[in-house]
Amino acid sequence: MAQQTPPGAIKTDGRKRRWHQHKVERRNELVDGTLVAIRRRGSNVSMDEIAAEIGVSKTVLYRYFVDKNDLTTAVMMRFAQTTLIPNMAAALSANLQGYDLTREIIRVYVETVAAEPEPYRFVMANNSASKNKVIANSEEIIARMLAVMLRRRMAEAGMDTRGVEPWAFHTVGGVQLATHSWMSNPRMSADDLIDYLTMLSWNALCGIVEVGGSLEKFREMAHPSPILPPQLLNR
């Protein structure tokens, strides 16, 4: 005979689910309020200022977040889930080809980060392990999306696709680190940064296409040093 669940247990489980849902929604509201506070008051905003900006007591913040590190991690997760990853997914699925697609993917990453300088600095000023894990996870998601797109396009062209994952992770990691350096010390315009990164990525892709993605062909071919243009040789 099947064992029946006591009616009281059903009510208890229902209350737990409702409370959990309420807590998730309230945390999201507080994170959104924190983002507004950071944009208004800057990356050095304190927990007291965040609470005042949202219109709650600091006690309420600590009811939903263990400490400022926990809030910082939640801010990064919210930004990644609602802005960075959706923007990158749209760029990767854009109906573009070759150079235009390469530049678009890099442009979207750089401009998405550059559009939120104060939240970016707020997050990056915190070196907690949980925040770093969220950043690493978001980079992995973007790299795997890029790998899927590369594999599909290369397979359609009859190319060897075995290298798509390391190429994707190399590209995402390089663009992320270069953008982080630029955000910390912007020595050039965003457009110049985008074009420098595109120059590197595009030329790398051209080299991969020349050998059809084949590691064997790459190993067999000669690798002479590039020839400088005459105007540089005559200097």
GUPA-392536 format. One line per 2 residues: number of its first residue (from 1); their letters; for each residue x, y, z of N, C-alpha, C. Coordinates in nm, 4 decimals, padded with zeros to 6 digits. Layout:
N
NUM = A = X/Y/Z/X/Y/Z/X/Y/Z | ...
//
This chain:
235
1 = MA = 00.0851/-00.1193/00.0000/00.0000/00.0000/00.0000/00.0881/00.1236/00.0000 | 00.0561/00.2240/-00.0883/00.1378/00.3453/-00.0991/00.1264/00.4272/00.0281
3 = QQ = 00.2387/00.4803/00.0703/00.2411/00.5597/00.1917/00.1984/00.7021/00.1614 | 00.1009/00.7541/00.2324/00.0490/00.8883/00.2081/00.1279/00.9922/00.2871
5 = TP = 00.1456/01.1096/00.2252/00.2141/01.2192/00.2931/00.1167/01.2892/00.3862 | 00.1542/01.3074/00.5114/00.0639/01.3746/00.6055/00.0291/01.5151/00.5563
7 = PG = -00.0974/01.5584/00.5717/-00.1392/01.6911/00.5247/-00.0534/01.8040/00.5800 | -00.0099/01.7922/00.7021/00.0721/01.8978/00.7638/00.2040/01.9172/00.6935
9 = AI = 00.2605/01.8067/00.6406/00.3897/01.8154/00.5710/00.3748/01.8933/00.4415 | 00.2588/01.8746/00.3713/00.2346/01.9478/00.2469/00.2294/02.0973/00.2740
11 = KT = 00.1586/02.1358/00.3802/00.1490/02.2778/00.4155/00.2855/02.3359/00.4487 | 00.3660/02.2578/00.5229/00.4996/02.3044/00.5609/00.5873/02.3242/00.4380
13 = DG = 00.5857/02.2256/00.3445/00.6653/02.2375/00.2229/00.6220/02.3579/00.1411 | 00.4916/02.3811/00.1345/00.4403/02.4961/00.0609/00.4887/02.6262/00.1200
15 = RK = 00.4887/02.6367/00.2512/00.5368/02.7581/00.3184/00.6853/02.7787/00.2924 | 00.7612/02.6680/00.2966/00.9062/02.6780/00.2710/00.9335/02.7287/00.1304
17 = RR = 00.8577/02.6756/00.0328/00.8774/02.7193/-00.1062/00.8429/02.8664/-00.1228 | 00.7310/02.9075/-00.0594/00.6905/03.0490/-00.0700/00.7933/03.1402/-00.0035
19 = WH = 00.8455/03.0975/00.1116/00.9452/03.1782/00.1804/01.0738/03.1861/00.0990 | 01.1135/03.0727/00.0393/01.2340/03.0728/-00.0438/01.2159/03.1657/-00.1634
21 = QH = 01.1007/03.1596/-00.2292/01.0738/03.2458/-00.3443/01.0739/03.3921/-00.3023 | 01.0132/03.4200/-00.1863/01.0117/03.5575/-00.1354/01.1537/03.6072/-00.1086
23 = KV = 01.2370/03.5211/-00.0523/01.3742/03.5591/-00.0206/01.4540/03.5878/-00.1477 | 01.4369/03.5033/-00.2512/01.5056/03.5248/-00.3794/01.4627/03.6571/-00.4405
25 = ER = 01.3311/03.6831/-00.4416/01.2795/03.8074/-00.4992/01.3284/03.9287/-00.4217 | 01.3297/03.9178/-00.2889/01.3750/04.0310/-00.2064/01.5235/04.0571/-00.2267
27 = RN = 01.6031/03.9503/-00.2351/01.7462/03.9667/-00.2623/01.7682/04.0384/-00.3965 | 01.6926/03.9979/-00.4977/01.7060/04.0614/-00.6288/01.6697/04.2101/-00.6226
29 = EL = 01.5650/04.2411/-00.5467/01.5255/04.3821/-00.5305/01.6378/04.4622/-00.4634 | 01.6980/04.4030/-00.3614/01.8057/04.4722/-00.2893/01.9306/04.4854/-00.3767
31 = VD = 01.9589/04.3852/-00.4585/02.0729/04.3939/-00.5501/02.0488/04.5037/-00.6531 | 01.9266/04.5087/-00.7072/01.8943/04.6143/-00.8032/01.9078/04.7519/-00.7386
33 = GT = 01.8631/04.7639/-00.6143/01.8781/04.8896/-00.5420/02.0239/04.9242/-00.5170 | 02.1047/04.8206/-00.4898/02.2484/04.8419/-00.4709/02.3131/04.8957/-00.5982
35 = LV = 02.2749/04.8399/-00.7126/02.3295/04.8876/-00.8403/02.2957/05.0347/-00.8621 | 02.1742/05.0748/-00.8280/02.1355/05.2161/-00.8406/02.2216/05.3021/-00.7483
37 = AI = 02.2421/05.2539/-00.6260/02.3237/05.3285/-00.5296/02.4675/05.3432/-00.5776 | 02.5236/05.2385/-00.6346/02.6618/05.2425/-00.6851/02.6727/05.3415/-00.8004
39 = RR = 02.5747/05.3393/-00.8904/02.5776/05.4324/-01.0045/02.5685/05.5772/-00.9574 | 02.4915/05.6012/-00.8536/02.4724/05.7383/-00.8041/02.5873/05.7858/-00.7167
41 = RG = 02.6383/05.6978/-00.6308/02.7351/05.7397/-00.5291/02.8772/05.6939/-00.5575 | 02.8950/05.6076/-00.6598/03.0296/05.5642/-00.6948/03.0667/05.4310/-00.6338
43 = SN = 03.1800/05.3794/-00.6791/03.2215/05.2434/-00.6405/03.2640/05.2319/-00.4949 | 03.2940/05.3445/-00.4288/03.3359/05.3403/-00.2885/03.2181/05.3502/-00.1919
45 = VS = 03.0973/05.3323/-00.2410/02.9775/05.3434/-00.1577/02.9841/05.2432/-00.0419 | 02.9393/05.2877/00.0745/02.9416/05.2010/00.1932/02.8087/05.1282/00.2088
47 = MD = 02.8053/05.0315/00.2977/02.6807/04.9598/00.3249/02.5753/05.0543/00.3817 | 02.6169/05.1497/00.4646/02.5233/05.2489/00.5184/02.4619/05.3311/00.4058
49 = EI = 02.5443/05.3728/00.3102/02.4953/05.4534/00.1984/02.4047/05.3719/00.1065 | 02.4399/05.2460/00.0873/02.3559/05.1581/00.0058/02.2182/05.1432/00.0708
51 = AA = 02.2167/05.1181/00.2009/02.0902/05.1019/00.2724/02.0069/05.2295/00.2649 | 02.0723/05.3449/00.2828/02.0009/05.4728/00.2772/01.9442/05.4983/00.1384
53 = EI = 02.0209/05.4648/00.0373/01.9771/05.4860/-00.1009/01.8555/05.3987/-00.1339 | 01.8573/05.2741/-00.0846/01.7465/05.1823/-00.1095/01.6245/05.2193/-00.0255
55 = GV = 01.6506/05.2772/00.0933/01.5413/05.3121/00.1835/01.5102/05.2033/00.2839 | 01.6160/05.1278/00.3221/01.6009/05.0246/00.4251/01.7088/05.0455/00.5300
57 = SK = 01.6982/04.9727/00.6402/01.8043/04.9784/00.7407/01.9167/04.8844/00.7003 | 02.0349/04.9079/00.7556/02.1469/04.8179/00.7266/02.1186/04.6777/00.7809
59 = TV = 02.0376/04.6708/00.8859/01.9992/04.5408/00.9415/01.9270/04.4564/00.8378 | 01.8436/04.5210/00.7570/01.7711/04.4485/00.6522/01.8688/04.3907/00.5504
61 = LY = 01.9692/04.4694/00.5120/02.0699/04.4193/00.4182/02.1377/04.2950/00.4733 | 02.1758/04.3009/00.6020/02.2459/04.1875/00.6626/02.1541/04.0682/00.6890
63 = RY = 02.0232/04.0906/00.6769/01.9298/03.9794/00.6877/01.9358/03.8923/00.5615 | 01.9706/03.9555/00.4485/01.9715/03.8849/00.3203/02.1119/03.8598/00.2655
65 = FV = 02.2113/03.9309/00.3189/02.3500/03.9137/00.2739/02.4396/03.9024/00.3959 | 02.5294/03.8062/00.3921/02.6155/03.7811/00.5080/02.7007/03.9035/00.5392
67 = DK = 02.7595/03.9632/00.4347/02.8458/04.0794/00.4505/02.8570/04.1490/00.3145 | 02.9448/04.2489/00.3055/02.9596/04.3228/00.1804/03.0134/04.2335/00.0687
69 = ND = 03.0980/04.1359/00.1046/03.1476/04.0411/00.0037/03.0325/03.9640/-00.0609 | 02.9372/03.9216/00.0230/02.8212/03.8471/-00.0266/02.7374/03.9354/-00.1189
71 = LT = 02.7193/04.0612/-00.0824/02.6435/04.1551/-00.1662/02.7173/04.1812/-00.2976 | 02.8483/04.1958/-00.2898/02.9287/04.2181/-00.4107/02.9151/04.1008/-00.5071
73 = TA = 02.9205/03.9802/-00.4547/02.9043/03.8607/-00.5381/02.7670/03.8600/-00.6050 | 02.6645/03.8961/-00.5289/02.5288/03.9001/-00.5833/02.5163/04.0059/-00.6927
75 = VM = 02.5841/04.1192/-00.6754/02.5830/04.2256/-00.7774/02.6463/04.1746/-00.9068 | 02.7607/04.1072/-00.8946/02.8288/04.0540/-01.0124/02.7417/03.9490/-01.0806
77 = MR = 02.6794/03.8628/-01.0031/02.5946/03.7582/-01.0593/02.4756/03.8195/-01.1326 | 02.4166/03.9223/-01.0732/02.3014/03.9894/-01.1354/02.3426/04.0552/-01.2667
79 = FA = 02.4560/04.1229/-01.2681/02.5042/04.1890/-01.3890/02.5332/04.0864/-01.4985 | 02.5948/03.9757/-01.4607/02.6273/03.8713/-01.5589/02.5008/03.8097/-01.6164
81 = QT = 02.4039/03.7793/-01.5295/02.2835/03.7092/-01.5736/02.1898/03.7972/-01.6549 | 02.1810/03.9259/-01.6196/02.0811/04.0126/-01.6832/02.1383/04.0985/-01.7952
83 = TL = 02.2705/04.1153/-01.7998/02.3285/04.2079/-01.8976/02.4393/04.1447/-01.9802 | 02.5475/04.1026/-01.9148/02.6658/04.0579/-01.9880/02.6383/03.9343/-02.0739
85 = IP = 02.5884/03.8280/-02.0136/02.5664/03.7037/-02.0884/02.4593/03.7203/-02.1963 | 02.3436/03.7850/-02.1683/02.2465/03.8072/-02.2768/02.3026/03.8910/-02.3916
87 = NM = 02.3809/03.9951/-02.3592/02.4406/04.0769/-02.4651/02.5366/03.9954/-02.5513 | 02.6169/03.9121/-02.4863/02.7121/03.8309/-02.5609/02.6405/03.7237/-02.6435
89 = AA = 02.5322/03.6680/-02.5904/02.4554/03.5688/-02.6658/02.3981/03.6319/-02.7924 | 02.3504/03.7565/-02.7814/02.2960/03.8264/-02.8983/02.4053/03.8527/-03.0017
91 = AL = 02.5247/03.8921/-02.9546/02.6356/03.9199/-03.0469/02.6797/03.7927/-03.1189 | 02.6851/03.6824/-03.0467/02.7304/03.5563/-03.1052/02.6306/03.4990/-03.2053
93 = SA = 02.5045/03.5383/-03.1923/02.4029/03.4892/-03.2851/02.3696/03.5915/-03.3935 | 02.4472/03.7002/-03.3989/02.4220/03.8039/-03.4995/02.4413/03.7481/-03.6403
95 = NL = 02.3625/03.7995/-03.7335/02.3695/03.7536/-03.8724/02.4815/03.8281/-03.9451 | 02.6037/03.8035/-03.8995/02.7212/03.8691/-03.9565/02.8222/03.7630/-03.9972
97 = QG = 02.9199/03.8036/-04.0763/03.0206/03.7096/-04.1237/03.1606/03.7657/-04.0998 | 03.2584/03.6747/-04.0898/03.3995/03.7109/-04.0919/03.4397/03.8236/-03.9990
99 = YD = 03.5037/03.9227/-04.0567/03.5578/04.0345/-03.9794/03.4492/04.1064/-03.9005 | 03.3351/04.1313/-03.9648/03.2270/04.2050/-03.8984/03.1790/04.1329/-03.7730
101 = LT = 03.1676/04.0001/-03.7793/03.1249/03.9231/-03.6625/03.2320/03.9266/-03.5542 | 03.3577/03.9128/-03.5930/03.4683/03.9166/-03.4966/03.4687/04.0478/-03.4200
103 = RE = 03.4561/04.1575/-03.4925/03.4572/04.2888/-03.4272/03.3335/04.3096/-03.3405 | 03.2193/04.2617/-03.3873/03.0950/04.2793/-03.3120/03.1013/04.2092/-03.1765
105 = II = 03.1536/04.0885/-03.1739/03.1634/04.0144/-03.0480/03.2520/04.0892/-02.9487 | 03.3657/04.1390/-02.9956/03.4575/04.2130/-02.9084/03.3960/04.3462/-02.8672
107 = RV = 03.3321/04.4149/-02.9611/03.2701/04.5448/-02.9318/03.1653/04.5322/-02.8217 | 03.0807/04.4318/-02.8327/02.9736/04.4152/-02.7351/03.0304/04.3897/-02.5957
109 = YV = 03.1352/04.3063/-02.5859/03.1942/04.2805/-02.4541/03.2515/04.4091/-02.3946 | 03.3343/04.4775/-02.4723/03.4005/04.5988/-02.4221/03.2968/04.7045/-02.3841
111 = ET = 03.1999/04.7284/-02.4703/03.1032/04.8352/-02.4446/03.0064/04.7995/-02.3323 | 02.9755/04.6711/-02.3143/02.8895/04.6303/-02.2030/02.9576/04.6588/-02.0704
113 = VA = 03.0853/04.6259/-02.0616/03.1606/04.6520/-01.9387/03.1827/04.8025/-01.9205 | 03.2202/04.8720/-02.0290/03.2503/05.0149/-02.0203/03.1278/05.0980/-01.9839
115 = AE = 03.0084/05.0464/-02.0137/02.8851/05.1192/-01.9842/02.8544/05.1228/-01.8344 | 02.9216/05.0383/-01.7560/02.8967/05.0315/-01.6117/03.0274/05.0469/-01.5338
117 = PE = 03.0958/05.1619/-01.5468/03.2271/05.1759/-01.4814/03.2230/05.1663/-01.3293 | 03.1229/05.2287/-01.2657/03.1196/05.2272/-01.1190/03.0843/05.0892/-01.0636
119 = PY = 02.9810/05.0200/-01.1138/02.9579/04.8819/-01.0680/03.0766/04.7912/-01.0950 | 03.1446/04.8121/-01.2088/03.2619/04.7297/-01.2404/03.3707/04.7499/-01.1351
121 = RF = 03.3988/04.8753/-01.1020/03.5025/04.9034/-01.0009/03.4598/04.8519/-00.8639 | 03.3314/04.8645/-00.8316/03.2798/04.8158/-00.7038/03.3056/04.6658/-00.6898
123 = VM = 03.2763/04.5919/-00.7961/03.2943/04.4465/-00.7945/03.4422/04.4102/-00.7902 | 03.5216/04.4734/-00.8760/03.6623/04.4357/-00.8883/03.7453/04.4769/-00.7664
125 = AN = 03.6956/04.5701/-00.6864/03.7678/04.6090/-00.5647/03.7587/04.5010/-00.4580 | 03.6692/04.4055/-00.4780/03.6491/04.2974/-00.3826/03.7136/04.1702/-00.4370
127 = NS = 03.7990/04.1081/-00.3597/03.8722/03.9891/-00.4069/03.8246/03.8599/-00.3411 | 03.6971/03.8558/-00.3023/03.6483/03.7350/-00.2373/03.6459/03.6178/-00.3353
129 = AS = 03.6618/03.4995/-00.2831/03.6644/03.3789/-00.3664/03.5308/03.3582/-00.4374 | 03.4204/03.3901/-00.3695/03.2885/03.3703/-00.4306/03.2674/03.4637/-00.5487
131 = KN = 03.3134/03.5902/-00.5383/03.3021/03.6845/-00.6508/03.3862/03.6377/-00.7680 | 03.5083/03.5932/-00.7386/03.5961/03.5451/-00.8452/03.5366/03.4232/-00.9145
133 = KV = 03.4660/03.3397/-00.8397/03.4030/03.2211/-00.8980/03.2898/03.2619/-00.9927 | 03.2141/03.3633/-00.9555/03.1054/03.4115/-01.0422/03.1631/03.4648/-01.1726
135 = IA = 03.2727/03.5415/-01.1644/03.3369/03.5947/-01.2851/03.3869/03.4810/-01.3728 | 03.4529/03.3836/-01.3102/03.5043/03.2688/-01.3865/03.3905/03.1911/-01.4525
137 = NS = 03.2796/03.1748/-01.3808/03.1659/03.1021/-01.4366/03.1050/03.1757/-01.5557 | 03.0945/03.3091/-01.5445/03.0370/03.3859/-01.6552/03.1290/03.3815/-01.7768
139 = EE = 03.2603/03.3874/-01.7541/03.3555/03.3759/-01.8652/03.3452/03.2381/-01.9313 | 03.3276/03.1346/-01.8501/03.3159/02.9995/-01.9055/03.1899/02.9867/-01.9907
141 = II = 03.0792/03.0445/-01.9443/02.9552/03.0395/-02.0215/02.9738/03.1070/-02.1569 | 03.0379/03.2253/-02.1558/03.0602/03.2992/-02.2807/03.1544/03.2209/-02.3721
143 = AR = 03.2608/03.1634/-02.3146/03.3566/03.0866/-02.3957/03.2904/02.9642/-02.4577 | 03.2037/02.8983/-02.3835/03.1369/02.7801/-02.4385/03.0360/02.8199/-02.5471
145 = ML = 02.9706/02.9354/-02.5309/02.8822/02.9845/-02.6374/02.9630/03.0147/-02.7630 | 03.0807/03.0760/-02.7447/03.1680/03.1058/-02.8591/03.2142/02.9765/-02.9257
147 = AV = 03.2467/02.8750/-02.8449/03.2916/02.7467/-02.9002/03.1820/02.6816/-02.9839 | 03.0586/02.6909/-02.9367/02.9457/02.6337/-03.0120/02.9328/02.7021/-03.1476
149 = ML = 02.9428/02.8355/-03.1474/02.9315/02.9105/-03.2721/03.0469/02.8781/-03.3670 | 03.1693/02.8724/-03.3143/03.2855/02.8398/-03.3975/03.2736/02.6991/-03.4565
151 = RR = 03.2354/02.6037/-03.3728/03.2242/02.4658/-03.4192/03.1212/02.4538/-03.5321 | 03.0093/02.5214/-03.5152/02.9050/02.5136/-03.6178/02.9529/02.5740/-03.7491
153 = RM = 03.0126/02.6916/-03.7428/03.0550/02.7598/-03.8659/03.1717/02.6878/-03.9321 | 03.2634/02.6361/-03.8524/03.3770/02.5643/-03.9103/03.3331/02.4317/-03.9715
155 = AE = 03.2402/02.3634/-03.9053/03.1901/02.2363/-03.9585/03.1188/02.2586/-04.0917 | 03.0438/02.3672/-04.1004/02.9743/02.3994/-04.2256/03.0728/02.4212/-04.3402
157 = AG = 03.1929/02.4717/-04.3062/03.2953/02.4964/-04.4083/03.3858/02.3755/-04.4303 | 03.3573/02.2662/-04.3598/03.4371/02.1449/-04.3754/03.5726/02.1512/-04.3068
159 = MD = 03.5857/02.2341/-04.2042/03.7127/02.2498/-04.1338/03.7219/02.1563/-04.0140 | 03.8439/02.1357/-03.9684/03.8722/02.0575/-03.8478/03.8303/02.1409/-03.7268
161 = TR = 03.7465/02.0863/-03.6415/03.6922/02.1634/-03.5283/03.7517/02.1252/-03.3932 | 03.8563/02.0436/-03.3908/03.9086/01.9940/-03.2632/03.9635/02.1042/-03.1734
163 = GV = 04.0025/02.2177/-03.2310/04.0652/02.3221/-03.1501/03.9716/02.4310/-03.1016 | 03.8396/02.4149/-03.1245/03.7495/02.5273/-03.0964/03.7453/02.5659/-02.9484
165 = EP = 03.7523/02.4687/-02.8573/03.7418/02.5043/-02.7154/03.8620/02.5847/-02.6669 | 03.9867/02.5399/-02.6888/04.0981/02.6250/-02.6444/04.1000/02.7603/-02.7143
167 = WA = 04.0618/02.7660/-02.8427/04.0572/02.8957/-02.9113/03.9532/02.9873/-02.8479 | 03.8365/02.9308/-02.8141/03.7297/03.0103/-02.7547/03.7697/03.0631/-02.6168
169 = FH = 03.8270/02.9757/-02.5336/03.8671/03.0188/-02.3995/03.9816/03.1189/-02.4073 | 04.0745/03.1003/-02.5000/04.1851/03.1944/-02.5189/04.1319/03.3312/-02.5580
171 = TV = 04.0362/03.3346/-02.6495/03.9804/03.4616/-02.6960/03.9073/03.5346/-02.5844 | 03.8192/03.4637/-02.5145/03.7413/03.5269/-02.4080/03.8321/03.5729/-02.2947
173 = GG = 03.9264/03.4881/-02.2545/04.0186/03.5263/-02.1469/04.1037/03.6458/-02.1835 | 04.1530/03.6484/-02.3082/04.2366/03.7602/-02.3522/04.1600/03.8903/-02.3588
175 = VQ = 04.0396/03.8859/-02.4140/03.9573/04.0070/-02.4239/03.9190/04.0557/-02.2847 | 03.8840/03.9632/-02.1955/03.8462/04.0028/-02.0590/03.9615/04.0707/-01.9873
177 = LA = 04.0809/04.0124/-01.9951/04.1959/04.0687/-01.9244/04.2374/04.2033/-01.9839 | 04.2351/04.2149/-02.1174/04.2696/04.3408/-02.1821/04.1686/04.4496/-02.1457
179 = TH = 04.0410/04.4132/-02.1399/03.9374/04.5097/-02.1026/03.9520/04.5512/-01.9574 | 03.9858/04.4562/-01.8708/04.0076/04.4888/-01.7292/04.1238/04.5870/-01.7144
181 = SW = 04.2331/04.5629/-01.7853/04.3481/04.6537/-01.7802/04.3085/04.7924/-01.8291 | 04.2310/04.7970/-01.9365/04.1873/04.9247/-01.9941/04.0929/04.9984/-01.8991
183 = MS = 04.0025/04.9269/-01.8340/03.9109/04.9901/-01.7380/03.9875/05.0478/-01.6200 | 04.0959/04.9810/-01.5814/04.1769/05.0280/-01.4682/04.2607/05.1494/-01.5057
185 = NP = 04.3031/05.1554/-01.6322/04.3872/05.2658/-01.6781/04.3633/05.2874/-01.8280 | 04.2573/05.3604/-01.8645/04.2218/05.3774/-02.0060/04.3193/05.4690/-02.0805
187 = RM = 04.4162/05.4084/-02.1469/04.5181/05.4854/-02.2185/04.4810/05.5102/-02.3637 | 04.3643/05.4633/-02.4056/04.3182/05.4825/-02.5428/04.1663/05.4842/-02.5412
189 = SA = 04.1069/05.5174/-02.6534/03.9610/05.5184/-02.6625/03.9070/05.3755/-02.6671 | 03.7781/05.3620/-02.6397/03.7152/05.2297/-02.6477/03.7225/05.1750/-02.7901
191 = DD = 03.7023/05.2617/-02.8886/03.7093/05.2171/-03.0287/03.8479/05.1645/-03.0638 | 03.9527/05.2328/-03.0144/04.0884/05.1849/-03.0424/04.1134/05.0498/-02.9764
193 = LI = 04.0680/05.0358/-02.8522/04.0837/04.9076/-02.7837/04.0133/04.7965/-02.8617 | 03.8906/04.8222/-02.9033/03.8136/04.7238/-02.9794/03.8871/04.6852/-03.1070
195 = DY = 03.9419/04.7848/-03.1774/04.0096/04.7557/-03.3043/04.1429/04.6843/-03.2838 | 04.2153/04.7176/-03.1770/04.3400/04.6453/-03.1496/04.3104/04.4984/-03.1184
197 = LT = 04.2075/04.4745/-03.0381/04.1722/04.3368/-03.0044/04.1192/04.2627/-03.1274 | 04.0457/04.3352/-03.2121/03.9963/04.2750/-03.3362/04.1121/04.2412/-03.4295
199 = ML = 04.2120/04.3291/-03.4363/04.3293/04.3042/-03.5203/04.3947/04.1716/-03.4815 | 04.4134/04.1516/-03.3532/04.4767/04.0288/-03.3052/04.3892/03.9066/-03.3333
201 = SW = 04.2619/03.9152/-03.2978/04.1723/03.8014/-03.3132/04.1488/03.7666/-03.4596 | 04.1318/03.8686/-03.5437/04.1049/03.8448/-03.6843/04.2237/03.7779/-03.7539
203 = NA = 04.3439/03.8275/-03.7260/04.4616/03.7671/-03.7875/04.4837/03.6241/-03.7391 | 04.4519/03.5983/-03.6124/04.4603/03.4607/-03.5618/04.3605/03.3706/-03.6341
205 = LC = 04.2390/03.4188/-03.6529/04.1376/03.3407/-03.7230/04.1766/03.3141/-03.8677 | 04.2369/03.4145/-03.9324/04.2818/03.3959/-04.0711/04.3851/03.2841/-04.0795
207 = GI = 04.4760/03.2795/-03.9823/04.5765/03.1741/-03.9796/04.5143/03.0368/-03.9595 | 04.4111/03.0297/-03.8750/04.3421/02.9024/-03.8512/04.2714/02.8562/-03.9787
209 = VE = 04.2075/02.9506/-04.0488/04.1360/02.9165/-04.1722/04.2333/02.8679/-04.2798 | 04.3522/02.9269/-04.2865/04.4510/02.8896/-04.3889/04.4883/02.7413/-04.3819
211 = VG = 04.4858/02.6851/-04.2610/04.5192/02.5424/-04.2473/04.3939/02.4580/-04.2236 | 04.2771/02.5203/-04.2418/04.1524/02.4462/-04.2239/04.1302/02.3982/-04.0824
213 = GS = 04.1933/02.4658/-03.9855/04.1800/02.4242/-03.8461/04.2630/02.3025/-03.8094 | 04.3440/02.2516/-03.9041/04.4176/02.1273/-03.8828/04.5494/02.1499/-03.8091
215 = LE = 04.5650/02.0841/-03.6960/04.6890/02.0919/-03.6207/04.8031/02.0266/-03.6983 | 04.7729/01.9179/-03.7709/04.8743/01.8474/-03.8485/04.9299/01.9379/-03.9592
217 = KF = 04.8411/02.0073/-04.0297/04.8857/02.0980/-04.1359/04.9682/02.2132/-04.0795 | 04.9273/02.2628/-03.9629/05.0006/02.3722/-03.8990/05.1418/02.3269/-03.8624
219 = RE = 05.1546/02.2057/-03.8111/05.2863/02.1536/-03.7719/05.3767/02.1307/-03.8923 | 05.3174/02.0914/-04.0023/05.3965/02.0581/-04.1216/05.4439/02.1805/-04.1989
221 = MA = 05.3701/02.2902/-04.1884/05.4032/02.4066/-04.2697/05.5215/02.4834/-04.2119 | 05.5888/02.5601/-04.2968/05.6999/02.6450/-04.2503/05.6437/02.7652/-04.1758
223 = HP = 05.7233/02.8174/-04.0827/05.6788/02.9323/-04.0033/05.7846/03.0433/-04.0081 | 05.8048/03.1032/-04.1267/05.9039/03.2115/-04.1367/05.8573/03.3353/-04.0615
225 = SP = 05.9512/03.4165/-04.0180/05.9154/03.5414/-03.9520/05.8441/03.6320/-04.0518 | 05.7487/03.7118/-04.0071/05.6784/03.8005/-04.0989/05.7737/03.9027/-04.1600
227 = IL = 05.7454/03.9420/-04.2827/05.8283/04.0398/-04.3542/05.7749/04.1797/-04.3275 | 05.8613/04.2653/-04.2786/05.8193/04.4025/-04.2508/05.7921/04.4773/-04.3810
229 = PP = 05.6921/04.5655/-04.3831/05.6677/04.6469/-04.5037/05.7858/04.7387/-04.5308 | 05.8095/04.7750/-04.6576/05.9270/04.8567/-04.6950/05.9390/04.9851/-04.6162
231 = QL = 05.8292/05.0518/-04.5879/05.8367/05.1804/-04.5161/05.8944/05.1661/-04.3767 | 05.8790/05.0476/-04.3148/05.9373/05.0249/-04.1840/06.0836/04.9826/-04.1956
233 = LN = 06.1178/04.9083/-04.3008/06.2566/04.8650/-04.3206/06.3487/04.9828/-04.3488 | 06.2966/05.0866/-04.4122/06.3784/05.2007/-04.4520/06.3927/05.3076/-04.3451
235 = R = 06.3366/05.2834/-04.2286/06.3478/05.3835/-04.1219/06.4889/05.3865/-04.0637
//
